[in-house]
């Protein structure tokens, strides 16, 4: 556990820790009790929550979200986290029944999760209860058999009509990604939402985005973010169109390299398969290394032939 805390991205430490905790019967508990620092929101995002009067329909719902923000922090090979911020006002007994357990989804094959805090406040804003990690439990994602996600279920203690729930939960990848992962968000939830936001703390120059909400982007030094306000509650019917066709959407991904750049980087990525070690050749690099680093049509053919020979005669066309 100590080695994993010092370097959460070390796959060897992670595998050994998983093995030992399974032997001890504590694997499930470990995945949710390892502390993970939350992604802090920029001041501009915190201050952007609307202060105008709420729409009348909010008061007629079983509950509504005051805030639902997801913040991503990404530094290639170093930091890959996302934090979910939920602030929910429960209005009726129906809302209590539906929100007495919250859920956080994650991929157990590449991620771990930690609940930074789960607090309950009464209608006067006084704290009344906090979440207990001993009551949290994991279940499999039930919607699709092929989905490998798991769901961390969080019982909310002492919930009553008029009370407010505040949840902060962080998911961290223990795989050292070199690129920001693809993110898709649909704005709007089961209950009305006062403010829903997506924040990405990473170099904006490396990112691209699209979707109906993409034009609302707000750029700052080291971050970009989007928000939608006063969204009505969504009620999806059977056989309804896909969310991307009917709901405000946002898609964020790493910016694609131009084809000229791909032509340079793709052949170089094949070097490990060719077992070429250029550092061992300070005077003159092997021909295949030169072909990969300075691609030409003839060089591509030589690399294809070498890969085909290693794969038992099957060609690996490069098409760059």
Beta strands, then each sheet from edge to edge (+ up, - down):
strand 1: 63-75
strand 2: 79-90
strand 3: 101-107
strand 4: 111-121
strand 5: 127-130
strand 6: 137-140
strand 7: 149-155
strand 8: 164-173
strand 9: 183-186
strand 10: 192-201
strand 11: 207-210
strand 12: 218-220
strand 13: 223-231
strand 14: 249-254
sheet 1: 5+ 4- 8+ 2- 1+ 10+ 13- 12+
sheet 2: 3+ 7- 6+
sheet 3: 9+ 14- 11+
end
